[in-house]
Amino acid sequence: MKYYYFFLRDNPTIRGLSLVNFIASFGAWFSTVAIYTMIVDFGSSELAISIVTAMHFIPAIIIAPFSGAIIDRMKIKPLMVSLLFIELLMTACFLLISSVNDMWLLLLFIFIRMSAASMFFSSEMSLLAKLSSGKELQTANEIQSIIWSFTYAVGMAISGFVVNLYGAKTAILIDVIIFIVAFLVFVQIKIDLEYKKVEEKILELMFDGLRYIKNNKIILHLIFLHASVGLTSYDALITILAKNEYKELIAVPLAIGLSNSVRAVALMIGPLILNRIIKKENLQYLLVFQGVTIIIWAFVQSNFYASLVALFFVGFSTAFLWSYTYALLQNRCEKRYIGRVISYNDMFFMFANVATTLFIGTMAHITTTTVITISLGVAFLLYAFYYTKVYTKF
């Protein structure tokens, strides 16, 4: 922990970005739990729940080719300020949702908010890659994943109680207030980065970025490897379990909040331990560990408390896997292409999230959550085999 403290102390811009990330991420979980609780209260089907979940990922897939080119072409801070404001505005619009008839509006607001959030995130990760490299860049990524995990744990837990006690609209209003604070903090950050005017048009940048990725096979391998983390998109699965398995034992928002917060505690702790153990030479063992813990979780899901214990181990390696594979990609990419490569990587990653979510929603009508979860675990074992085959290229 001391290493992280000194790193943030000596890097004021990254410290400021981390603070904004902390504030905004903490608030986001209030509206997330509120949205899932609302759609359950509306009597939505498992497929509808999965569609709403997928809408949190779909925008990144659609806008990625454009966002990468825009990031590499525009001044970074004005762009990020605009995107953060759009997120704030769309969060406030969630207060307009009151019945199942407003579902199309909910999907629209989520789409716009997540489009802005996706581009903001890609901008942030591109900026980190320009501000640092090597071990420092991996550290910056780890800090972002730890912040996300901590806010996920605390935010999910607190928001679950807030939604249960005071209702979904109160939780959304809290998220709006927190986003205002994040916006005010971000505009104060000084980003000392030389801006080089780019003459190429957006379409030229898009196709040039695609050619760069095509001609660098290692970039393609790393994008595919990072997408493995998309298989841990369990939001729909956890919501379905809360709705069908645990509702007689505990209130749905509490089940969602506690399940996700326990997993998030592990997400926060994992990088602190794994960064001393996992290297490129043994990354396949972490992928195996992830797959095995998911399969174990599958067999204890019928028991809420046993499921919480299993979820801790399921989440232990996820955040580090995300930050480590991201750093591998960032360090391999030329700086002038970083925005486009990051955006295409996020597009593929989000595609994995959407595919996982829709797989869960579709299969929930055909088979049990146990079979669905085992399938996700086996997929990680296949990724471990894939990594052993391409490791020499790294």
C-alpha positions in Angstrom: 0.0 0.0 0.0 2.9 2.4 0.7 4.1 2.0 -2.9 0.7 3.1 -4.2 0.7 6.0 -1.8 4.1 7.3 -2.9 3.1 6.7 -6.6 0.0 8.9 -6.2 1.9 11.5 -4.2 4.5 11.9 -7.0 2.0 11.9 -9.9 -0.5 14.7 -9.3 -2.4 14.3 -12.5 -2.9 10.6 -12.0 -3.9 11.4 -8.4 -6.6 13.8 -9.6 -7.9 11.3 -12.2 -8.0 8.6 -9.5 -10.0 10.9 -7.2 -12.5 11.6 -9.9 -12.7 7.8 -10.7 -13.3 7.1 -7.0 -16.1 9.7 -6.7 -17.9 8.9 -9.9 -17.6 5.1 -9.5 -18.9 5.2 -6.0 -22.0 7.1 -7.1 -22.6 5.0 -10.2 -23.6 1.9 -8.1 -26.5 3.8 -6.5 -28.3 4.2 -9.9 -27.1 0.7 -11.0 -28.8 -1.1 -8.1 -31.8 1.3 -8.5 -32.2 0.4 -12.2 -32.1 -3.4 -11.6 -34.5 -3.1 -8.7 -36.9 -1.0 -10.8 -37.0 -3.5 -13.6 -37.6 -6.4 -11.1 -40.4 -4.4 -9.5 -41.9 -3.8 -13.0 -42.2 -7.6 -13.3 -39.6 -7.9 -16.1 -38.6 -11.3 -17.5 -35.1 -12.7 -17.3 -34.5 -11.7 -21.0 -35.6 -8.1 -20.3 -33.2 -8.0 -17.3 -30.4 -9.3 -19.6 -31.2 -6.7 -22.3 -31.0 -3.8 -19.8 -27.7 -5.2 -18.5 -26.4 -5.6 -22.1 -27.3 -2.0 -22.8 -24.6 -1.0 -20.3 -22.1 -2.5 -22.7 -23.5 -2.2 -26.2 -22.7 1.6 -26.6 -18.9 0.9 -26.3 -19.2 -1.6 -29.2 -21.0 0.8 -31.5 -19.0 4.0 -30.8 -15.5 2.5 -30.4 -14.3 3.1 -34.0 -15.3 6.8 -33.8 -14.3 7.4 -30.1 -10.8 6.2 -30.7 -10.2 8.6 -33.6 -11.8 11.4 -31.7 -9.6 10.8 -28.6 -6.5 10.8 -30.8 -7.6 14.0 -32.6 -9.0 16.3 -29.9 -7.6 18.0 -26.8 -8.1 15.5 -24.0 -9.4 17.6 -21.1 -12.2 19.5 -22.9 -13.4 16.2 -24.3 -13.4 14.5 -20.9 -15.2 17.5 -19.3 -18.0 17.3 -22.0 -18.3 13.5 -21.5 -18.6 13.7 -17.7 -21.3 16.3 -18.0 -23.3 14.1 -20.4 -23.0 11.3 -17.8 -24.4 13.6 -15.1 -27.3 14.7 -17.3 -28.4 11.2 -18.3 -28.2 10.0 -14.6 -30.6 12.8 -13.7 -32.9 11.6 -16.5 -33.3 8.2 -14.8 -35.6 10.1 -12.4 -38.2 10.3 -15.2 -38.7 6.5 -15.3 -41.8 5.4 -13.4 -43.3 2.3 -15.0 -42.7 -0.5 -17.5 -44.1 1.7 -20.2 -40.9 3.9 -19.8 -38.6 1.0 -20.5 -37.7 2.4 -24.0 -36.7 5.7 -22.3 -34.6 3.8 -19.7 -32.8 2.0 -22.5 -32.2 5.3 -24.4 -30.8 7.1 -21.3 -28.6 4.1 -20.5 -27.3 4.1 -24.0 -26.4 7.8 -24.0 -24.9 7.6 -20.5 -22.8 4.6 -21.3 -21.6 6.0 -24.6 -20.2 9.0 -22.8 -18.9 6.8 -20.0 -17.2 4.5 -22.5 -15.4 7.3 -24.3 -14.5 8.9 -21.0 -12.9 5.7 -19.8 -11.0 5.2 -23.1 -9.8 8.8 -22.8 -8.6 8.2 -19.3 -6.8 4.9 -20.1 -5.2 6.6 -23.2 -4.1 9.5 -21.0 -2.6 7.2 -18.4 -0.6 5.5 -21.2 0.8 8.9 -22.2 1.7 9.9 -18.7 3.4 6.7 -17.7 4.8 3.4 -19.0 6.2 0.0 -17.9 5.8 -0.8 -14.3 4.4 2.7 -13.5 1.6 2.2 -16.1 0.7 -1.2 -14.6 0.6 0.5 -11.1 -1.7 3.2 -12.5 -4.0 0.5 -13.9 -3.9 -1.4 -10.6 -4.9 1.7 -8.7 -7.9 2.2 -11.0 -9.0 -1.4 -10.6 -8.6 -1.2 -6.8 -10.7 2.0 -6.7 -13.3 0.5 -8.9 -13.4 -2.6 -6.7 -13.6 -0.7 -3.5 -16.3 1.6 -4.7 -18.1 -1.4 -6.2 -18.0 -3.1 -2.8 -19.0 -0.1 -0.7 -21.3 1.5 -3.3 -23.2 -1.8 -4.0 -23.6 -2.5 -0.3 -24.8 1.0 0.7 -27.0 1.4 -2.4 -28.7 -1.9 -1.7 -29.7 -0.7 1.7 -30.7 2.8 0.4 -32.9 1.3 -2.3 -34.4 -1.1 0.1 -35.2 1.6 2.7 -35.8 4.7 0.7 -36.5 3.6 -2.9 -34.9 3.7 -6.3 -35.5 7.4 -7.0 -33.6 8.4 -3.8 -30.6 6.3 -4.8 -30.6 7.9 -8.3 -30.8 11.4 -6.8 -27.7 10.6 -4.6 -25.9 9.5 -7.7 -26.7 12.8 -9.4 -25.3 14.7 -6.4 -22.1 12.6 -6.4 -21.6 13.1 -10.1 -21.8 16.9 -9.6 -19.0 16.6 -7.1 -16.9 14.5 -9.5 -17.5 17.1 -12.3 -16.3 20.0 -10.1 -13.2 18.0 -9.0 -12.3 17.1 -12.6 -12.4 20.6 -14.0 -9.7 21.6 -11.4 -7.2 18.9 -12.6 -4.2 20.2 -14.5 -3.2 18.0 -17.5 0.2 19.0 -18.6 0.3 17.2 -21.9 1.5 18.6 -25.2 -1.2 18.7 -27.8 -0.2 17.9 -31.3 -2.7 19.0 -33.9 -3.8 16.0 -36.0 -4.6 16.9 -39.6 -6.2 13.6 -40.6 -10.0 13.3 -40.7 -11.9 11.0 -38.4 -12.4 8.3 -41.0 -8.7 8.4 -42.0 -7.7 7.9 -38.4 -10.2 5.1 -38.0 -8.9 3.1 -41.0 -5.3 3.9 -40.1 -5.9 2.5 -36.6 -7.4 -0.7 -38.0 -4.4 -1.1 -40.3 -2.0 -0.7 -37.4 -3.8 -3.4 -35.4 -4.0 -5.7 -38.4 -0.2 -5.4 -39.0 0.6 -6.0 -35.3 -0.6 -9.5 -34.5 0.6 -9.3 -30.9 -1.9 -6.4 -30.4 -4.7 -8.7 -31.7 -3.6 -11.4 -29.3 -3.6 -9.0 -26.4 -7.0 -7.6 -27.2 -8.4 -11.1 -27.3 -6.7 -12.0 -24.1 -8.1 -8.9 -22.3 -11.6 -9.8 -23.5 -11.5 -12.9 -21.2 -12.4 -10.6 -18.3 -15.7 -9.9 -20.1 -16.7 -13.4 -19.1 -17.0 -12.2 -15.5 -20.0 -10.1 -16.4 -22.3 -11.7 -13.8 -24.7 -8.8 -13.2 -27.6 -10.5 -15.0 -26.8 -13.9 -13.4 -26.7 -12.4 -9.9 -30.0 -10.5 -10.5 -31.6 -13.7 -11.7 -30.4 -15.6 -8.7 -31.7 -12.9 -6.4 -35.1 -12.9 -8.2 -35.5 -16.7 -8.3 -33.4 -18.3 -5.6 -33.0 -15.8 -2.7 -36.1 -13.6 -2.6 -37.7 -15.8 0.1 -34.7 -15.4 2.3 -33.6 -11.8 1.6 -35.0 -8.7 -0.2 -33.9 -8.6 -3.9 -31.9 -5.3 -3.7 -30.1 -6.5 -0.6 -29.3 -9.8 -2.3 -27.9 -7.9 -5.4 -26.0 -5.5 -3.3 -24.5 -8.0 -0.9 -23.5 -10.5 -3.6 -21.8 -7.8 -5.7 -20.1 -6.2 -2.7 -18.6 -9.4 -1.5 -17.2 -10.1 -4.9 -15.9 -6.5 -5.1 -14.1 -6.9 -1.8 -12.1 -9.7 -3.4 -11.6 -7.6 -6.5 -10.0 -5.0 -4.3 -7.8 -7.4 -2.3 -6.6 -9.5 -5.2 -4.2 -7.0 -6.9 -2.5 -6.3 -3.6 -1.4 -9.9 -3.4 -1.2 -11.1 -7.0 1.0 -8.3 -8.3 3.9 -10.0 -6.3 3.1 -13.4 -7.7 1.8 -13.2 -11.3 4.1 -12.6 -14.2 3.9 -13.2 -17.9 5.5 -16.6 -17.3 2.7 -17.9 -15.1 -0.4 -15.9 -16.1 -2.1 -19.1 -17.4 -2.4 -20.3 -13.8 -4.4 -17.3 -12.9 -6.8 -18.0 -15.8 -7.1 -21.6 -14.5 -7.8 -20.3 -11.0 -10.5 -18.0 -12.3 -12.2 -20.8 -14.2 -12.1 -23.3 -11.3 -13.5 -20.9 -8.8 -16.4 -20.1 -11.1 -17.2 -23.8 -11.5 -17.1 -24.2 -7.7 -19.5 -21.2 -7.4 -21.9 -23.0 -9.8 -22.4 -25.9 -7.4 -23.2 -23.7 -4.3 -25.5 -21.1 -5.8 -28.6 -22.6 -4.2 -27.3 -21.6 -0.8 -27.1 -17.8 -0.5 -24.4 -17.8 2.2 -22.3 -20.4 0.5 -22.6 -18.5 -2.7 -21.3 -15.3 -1.0 -18.2 -17.2 0.1 -17.7 -18.6 -3.4 -18.1 -15.2 -4.9 -15.2 -13.9 -2.9 -12.9 -16.4 -4.5 -14.5 -15.8 -7.9 -13.7 -12.1 -7.7 -10.2 -12.5 -6.2 -8.3 -12.7 -9.5 -10.6 -10.7 -11.8 -9.4 -7.1 -11.1 -5.7 -8.0 -11.4 -6.4 -10.0 -14.6 -8.1 -6.9 -16.0 -5.3 -4.4 -15.0 -2.4 -6.7 -16.0 -3.7 -7.6 -19.5 -4.6 -4.0 -20.1 -1.0 -2.9 -19.2 0.4 -5.5 -21.6 -1.6 -4.0 -24.4 -0.8 -0.3 -23.5 2.9 -1.0 -23.3 2.9 -2.7 -26.7 1.1 0.2 -28.5 2.7 3.2 -30.1 1.5 6.4 -28.3 0.1 8.0 -31.5 -2.3 5.0 -31.9 -3.1 4.6 -28.2 -6.6 6.1 -28.3 -7.7 4.0 -31.3 -6.2 0.8 -30.0 -7.7 1.3 -26.5 -11.1 2.0 -28.0 -11.0 -1.1 -30.2 -9.9 -3.1 -27.2 -12.8 -1.7 -25.1 -15.1 -2.5 -28.0 -14.0 -6.1 -28.1 -14.1 -6.3 -24.3 -17.6 -4.9 -24.2 -18.6 -7.3 -26.9 -17.5 -10.1 -24.6 -19.6 -8.6 -21.8 -22.7 -8.3 -24.0 -22.2 -11.9 -25.4 -21.9 -13.2 -21.8 -24.9 -11.3 -20.6 -27.2 -12.3 -23.5 -25.9 -15.9 -23.1 -27.0 -15.8 -19.5 -30.4 -14.3 -20.3 -31.1 -16.7 -23.2 -29.9 -19.9 -21.5 -31.9 -19.0 -18.3 -35.0 -20.0 -20.3 -33.4 -23.3 -21.3 -31.3 -24.6 -18.4 -30.2 -23.9 -14.9 -27.9 -21.2 -13.5 -25.5 -24.0 -12.5 -25.0 -25.1 -16.1 -24.6 -21.5 -17.3 -22.0 -20.7 -14.6 -20.0 -23.9 -15.3 -19.9 -22.9 -19.0 -18.3 -19.6 -18.1 -15.7 -21.4 -15.9 -14.8 -23.8 -18.7 -14.3 -20.8 -21.1 -11.6 -19.5 -18.7 -9.9 -22.9 -18.8 -9.9 -22.6 -22.6 -8.4 -19.1 -22.3 -5.6 -20.6 -20.2 -4.8 -23.1 -22.9 -4.9 -20.3 -25.5 -2.4 -18.3 -23.5 0.1 -21.1 -23.3 0.0 -21.3 -27.1 0.7 -17.7 -27.7 2.9 -16.8 -24.8 6.1 -17.1 -26.8 4.9 -14.2 -29.0 4.8 -11.9 -25.9 
